Structure formats: structure tokens, C-alpha cells
Amino acid sequence: MKYYRNLLLTLLTIISVFSCDSPQKTIEYGEATKELITLLDNNPELKLMLESSLQKAKEINPDRNTNPAQNLAEYYEFVTWTETTMPWAIVKKEEYPEIFDNIFQGLCAFYFLIDQPLPELEGKGLVNNSLQYYEPFAKWLVTFSKSWGVYLDTEDSWNEEYYQMALNDPNFGLQNGWYENPSNWKTFNQFFARHLKSPDMRPVASPGLDSVVVSFADSEPQGVWAIDSTSNLIEKEGVPVKSATLKSISKLIGDDSQYKDAFANGTFTHSFLNVNDYHRYHFPLGGTIKEARIIQGANPTGGQLWWDKENNRYAFNPSAKTGWQSVETRGCVILETAEYGLVALIPIGMGVVGSVNFEENITLGTIVKKGDLLGHFAFGGSDFIMIFQDGVSFTLDAPMQEDGNSYIHMLMGEQLGVLSKQK
């Protein structure tokens, strides 16, 4: 018995030594990830909700090739990876042909994990009962977006190989000869917010005719809606814009603006920019700037996101209704025109690194012409809203798709619609 007892002790010692000496996987977490870990350690209820959201996402899509973060430890690793990776490599693959679709699927995978409806969030007045809209997680998401944005502003985020990948993907239009010399792009965000080679690459329709409104960006028009006397959209449930279904024009413009109620009985229109579009936006008509502000909001994904099991991919509808007021980071420029009153121009950032940026000359009193540069978005999908005052009729005359259910994709400078004064 003593022999077997000694033998057992020897084996246990060997196992113990082996366990202590065996290499363990260590991860150097990113700054945003470290902040999340601290946040969750100090908020056990929030940690449980995140774990519940990850579990729900796993039950819907258990495929690790498209859902690599199926528990909290994996989520920390996933967030750290994303903080310093290229947008097309969020979900790791051996190769990334057609990088536009990889960007789209990667972003969907990231937000799908935190867009699961949670019973604990019901009745809290959120745009959607998911963590990406819930404080303090929503605030952390902004921290993450900024951290990733810092990386995408470094020269580590761009090289010749990446340029060739974008060049070979026709979705980005680099082969059309529209853009500046690629040698100007030292970072991913410089590529993403690329300048045109010259204004001739986007001719402005009817530059001398004030009644013609041009497309402010490469984008897809979504429609036109009326505003009532209380500055709310007449459509009962509001208009879906990104992550919120907008209803209050005053809240969209901002309670601290003197123009928040200037658009009662006016007209509202907006267009959607995808991640591959030219992401600089321009003035759709001329006038004098009366106000220019950046409104800091959240950075949710927007729209409606789901796992399409039949096609083994994520699906996203940017215009789907999910709430009642806008919550995203956005800009607001109030433009006074010579003939058609005030016009509100509102570029809206989306999730990820949806920053809204104005040109240096976008200040009170600046006189601008139709087609002049207004600003740009950093990495992310985006939207652009335009609002006209009472007494002005705006007719959207952009061509429709063959199915008759949506408008065609337009280039900046093409005729978007026509203004007329109501009698």
C-alpha cells in the first residue's frame, strides 16, 4: 500500500509541475477592452446582460466562422482584435477577396453580438432593448469606436497591399479614375474619406439654378415626408433613419438650437451612404451659413440586423424602424438661401467610427455655392438629412429602381429634386 501511495504522490507532483510550467495563453488587451473589463467588474448586472446577449447570439448562429465570440472571454479577445485590425478582417479568414462584403459581414458580426433583445431592458424607453443602446454600455461603445478610429488614423492601417485589395474590388470605384493620387493615402481613414481628383469628377447639375437641389453625397435617396405644425413628422410612427425612427424634428436639430422649431409644416428627406461610397458630403444648394454644430450621440449600428440562416450570412436593412428619435452623433448646418428660406443639412454618423467632420470654413456667415465641400465621415456607414421650411415644396425626382420600391444610387452633384414656392 505504501508503494502505491508513493507512486500516486509522485504522479500528482508530476501533473502539478507540468501544469505550472506549461505555457498559458496571454492576451494584451486593448485600451477600450481594458475599460470594458473594469466597467463589467464594477457592474455585475451589466456583465450578466452581456453574457446573456452573447448566449442568445450563439443560439441563433453557433457557427464560429461567422460568430467567433461565444462567451465573455472570447468577446474580450474579439474586441481587442478589432481595435487594431482592418475593417475587412474583423472576422478572421485566410483571405479577403471583395473586401466590401467582408467589411459588411464583419461589422454585422460585431453588432449582432450586442443587439440581442434582453427582457431586462424592456420598458426603459430605449430605441431597441439591446445593450448597444443601454447606458453605460452605449457610452463604452463610443470609447471603443474612438479607439479603433485612432488605429485607423495611423500609418499601420494602410499599405500597398491594402490599396491593391481595394483597387481590385469594384465596389469602391477606384478603377473609375475619380479620385486623387493614391499616394496621398497614408492611413485607412485617408483612403476612406478620399478626395476627388477634381470637381469635374462630380459635375454639379444646374449650378446657376437655385431651384435645382443636387445630391449632397454618393448615396441612395429614401423618400420625402411632411412635417406637422408641432415639428413632428406626420407619418404616425415616424421615419426610419439609421438606428432610430425619427419623429421629432426639434430633437433632431437639438434643443439648444434657435432653429429647432423653424421647420414646422416643412419637408424632410434623407439618403443613405454605404461603407464603399465616396464619404465626403457637399452643399446641395447655395446660401449663407447661420449655424453649424456637432451633436455628440451614441454609435449604434442602426437599422435592423439579423442572421439569415438560409444564406449563411448577416442581413441588414438600414431603413428598418426600430425606435422613435435619432440618437447618433450628427452634424447640423442651418443654411439661409436667397429664395427658399432656411434649409437644415444634417450628416449622421453610424456605428463603429461614425465621426462627423466639417471643413474649416463651415462657420457662421460663410457664403457657399451648390457643390462646395461641407465635410466628411470617418469609417462607417452614414446618412444625410435635408429639411425645408413651410411654404417650400420639394419634389424628389431621382430615378427609381426597376422594382419600383426604391431609388437608384446617385452620385454627388446629380439632380436630386426641385424646389418651388407654395402659393
N, C-alpha and C positions, 0 to 999 in steps of 0.2 A: 504493500500500500504506500509505503514511504517513497518507493521508486516512482510510482505513478504520480504521486503528489508532486514530487520534484520535477518530473517531466512536464506536468501541467503548468507549474510555475514558470518553467523555462520558456514554454511556448507562449504564455501570456506576456512575458517580458519581451520576447522577440516581436510579437504583434505590436506591443506598446511602442517599442523603439522604432519599428517600421512606420507606424502611424505618425510619430513625431517628426521623423526625418523625411517623409515623403513630401514632395513639392506640392504646395497648395496654390490654387488659382487666386491670384490677387488682381484687383482691378483698381486703377487710379481713376476715381470718379471725377467727372467734370464739375465745374463750379455750380452750374444750375442743379445738377444731380445731388451734390452735397447739400444744397439749400433745401431740396425736396426731402431728403432723408431727415434733416433736422426738423423740418415742418411736420413730417409724419410722426417722428418720435415724440414730438410735443403735442400731438393731436391724435390720440389713438382712434377716435371715432372716424376721422378723415382717412386714416390708414386702412381701417376696415372697409370703408366705402371704396377705396381704390382697389383693394383686393377683391371685393365683390364685383367691381366693374371688369377687372381682368378675367375673373372666372366666367362671367357672362359672355365676354368676347371669346373665350376659349371654347365654351359650349357651342357657340354659333359657328366659329371657324377654328377647329383644332389643328389645322394644317400649319406646321411650323415653318414651312417655306414662305407663307404669307402672313403668319401671326407668330413672330418669334418671341414675344414676351407674354408668357402664360402664367407667371407668378410674380411676386413683388421683386425678388432678387433679379429675375430676368428683366423686369421693367427698368430697374436701376441701370443695368448694363446696356439696355436698349437706348435709354435716354442719353447716357454718356456717349455711346457710339454716335448717335445722331448729332450731338453737339458739335462734333468736328468731322463730319463726313459730308460727302457731296449729296445733293438732294436726290439724285437718281440711285444712290446706294444705301438708302435708309434700310431697306430690306436687302440683306446681303445675297449676292448672286455671283456666279463665276464670271459672267459678262453682262454688259448692259447695252444691247442694241436698242435703237429707238428710245433714247433716253427720256423723251417726253412722257411716254407711257409708264416708264419706271418711276419717274418723279410723281406722277399722278397716283400710282398704286402705293408708293411708299408713304406719301402724305396721308392717303386714306387709311393705311395700316396704322400710322401713328395716332390719328384721331379716333379711329374706331375703338381703340382700347379705352378711351375716356369719354366716349359718347353713348355709353350704355345707360338706359333709363334705370334709375335707382328709386325704390319706394321711399327711402329716407329723405329724398329731395322733393317729393310731391308736396304741393301746396306752398312752396316757398317763392312763387312768383318768378321762377327762372324761365328763360327762353326755352330751355329744354331741361328735363330733370336728369341731367348728367353732369359729371364732375367738371367738364370744361367750362361750364357757366357758373360754377359754385365757388364762392369765396371761402377760404383763401386759395383754393387750388387754381382758380382762374387767374389770380394775381401771380401765382408761381409760373403759370403758363406764359405770361408776358416775360418773366425773367428768363425762362428757357428760350423763348423766341429771340430775345436780345442777345443771349449768349451765343446762340447759333449764328445770329447776324454778325457778331464780332468776328467769328471764324470766316464767314463768307466775305468779309471785307479784307481778309489777309491774302497775301500772295500765295500762300499754301493752297488756296482754294481754286487756283486756276493754272493751267499749263497747256502746252501744245497738244498733248493727248486729249485733254478735255475739249479743247477747241475743235479738234477733228471729230470728236464724238457728236458735238452739236452741229457741226457742218454737215455730217452725214445723215442727220435726222431732219427730213424736210419740214417737219412741223415748226421749226424755228425760223425758217425762211432765210437762212444765212446765204444760201446759194442764189438768192434773187438780186444781189448787188445793192440792197437797200441801205446797208449800214456802214458806219465809219470803219477805218482801218482796224482790223482785229488786234493789231499790236498795241492799241490803246487799252485793251482789256488785261489788266494785271490781276484782277480778282474776279470771283464768280459774280458778285453784285455789279461790277462794272460791265460784265457781259450781259447780265440780266436787264440792267437799265441802260442798255446800249443806245447811243445816239444814231440818228440817221446820217447817211453820208452827206446829204444836203437837203434843203427844203423841197427840192424837186422830187424827192422820193415819195413825198406825200402831198401832191398838189391840193390846194385849198379851193373848194368849189365856190364860185361866185364871190371872190374876195371883196368886191365893191358893193355887194347887195346885202344890206343888213337883215333882210327878211329870211335869208337862207342860213339855216343853222347846220354846221358841219359836225361830223363825228369827232368827239374830243379824243378818241383813242382807237386803236385797233381793238374791236370789241363786237359783241353781239347784242343788238337792241332787245329790250324785254317788253316794251309796251308803253302806253300813256294812260295816266289816271287823273281824275279830277280831285280837287281839294275842297272841303266844305268851308263854311263861314267860321268854324271854330278851329281851323288849321289842322283838321284831321282828314285823312284820305277817305273819300266817300265809300269806297269798297268796304263792305261790312267788316271783313276780317283783316283789312289792311293789305299791303302789297309786300310779297316776299322779297327781301333784299338781303342776300348773304345769310347770316345766321338768324336774323330776326325778321318777323313780319312787321313791317313798319306801318304805323298808323298816325302817330303824332309828328307833324312836320316841325312844330315848335321844339320838341325834344331832340329831333334830328339835328336841327340847326344849333341848338344849345340855349338853355335858359338864360345864359349871361350875354346873349347877343341882342342888340337893339332891333334886329330884323327878324326875331323869332316868329312874330305874328304878321309879317309883311306879305305872306303868301297865301293868306286866306282866300278861298274861292279861285285859287290859281290852278296850275297844271304841273304834274310830276311825271318825269320819265327817267329811266336808268338803263345802263348797258353793262354787260359782264365781260371782264377780261380774263382769259385763261392764262395758265402759267407760261405758255410758249409765246404769248403775244408781245409785241413792242410795248414796253411798260412805261413810256413817257406819255403824259397827257397834256393836251393843248387847249387853248381857249376856243370854244365852239362858235363864238361871236365876239365882237369888239365892244369896248366900253371903258369905264373908269372903275378901278377897284375901290370899294367903300369899306371893306372889311376882309381880313384874312387871318384865319385861326387854325391851329391844330388841336383837335379834341382827343385826348388820350382815353382809350377804352380798353376793352378786352381783345384777345386774339383767338377767338374760337374758329373752328373750321367753317362754319356757316352751312346753309343748305341742309339737305337730307343725305345721310350716308348709310349704306347698308352693304352686307355681304351677299353677292349674287352667287349662290351656291351652284346653280346650273352652269354658269360660265366660269366658275372658279376665279372670281376677281371681285374687287370692290367696285361699287357703283355710287355715283354722286349726282345729285340734282341741285345745282346752285340756286334755283329759284323756288325750291320747295318751302312751304310755310312751316315754321317751327316756333314762332313767338309773336310778339306784338310791337316791339320797338327796337330800334337799332342799338347795338352795344359795341360795335367795333371801333377801333381807332380810325379817325377820319379827319379830313380837312374840310374847311368851309370858306369859300370865297364868295362875297357878295359883289356882283358886278352891276354897275349902273349903265344901261345902254342909252343911246340917243333917242330911240323911237319906241322901245318896248319895255320900259321900266326896269325894275330890278330883276336880276337872274341869280339864283343860288347855284353854285358849282361845288359839288361835294364828292371828292375822291375818297373811297372807302377801302381801307386795308383789310386783308383777310388774315386767317391764321398763319402760323409759322412766323416769318419775319415780315409781316404785313405793314411795314413802315410807310408813312405818307410824308413826302418831302416836297417843298415848294422851291422855286427858283428864288435867287436873292432879291430880285426886283419886284416880288409879289408883296407889295406894301401899299398902305393907304395912299390913294391919289395917283397911282401909276395908271397910265393910259395904255391899253393893249389893243392889238389888232386880232382879228379872227385868224387862228392858226398859230399865234405866238405860244411859246412854251410856258406851261403853267407849273409842271413839276414831274415827279416820277415816284413809282413804287419800288421798294426793295423787294427781295424774293417773296413770292406768294401770289395767289390769285387775287383779283381785285374787282371793284365795281365803281361806277361813276354815275352819280345822280345829278340831274339838272331840273330846276324848279322855276316856273314862270309865274308872274303875278296875275291878279284879277284883271280882266279887260284885254288879255292877250290870248289868242288861240294858237296852239302849236299842233301842227299836223305832222305826224311821223310818216314819212313816205319811203322808208327803207324797204327794199325788195323782200319778199317772203321766200322761205324755203319751199321746195316742191310740195311738201306735205301740207302747207298752208297753216301749220301750227306754230311756227317760229320764224324769226327774221334771219336773213343771211348774215354771215360775219362781214363786218365792214372795216375798211382801213381809215385811219385818221385822215381827216380832210375831206372825205366823201360827203355828199349831201345827206344829212340825217333827216331833216324835215324843214318845214316852212312856217314862219310866223305871220300873223295878221292881227290887226286890231279889231276887237269886237265892237259892234255898234250898240 
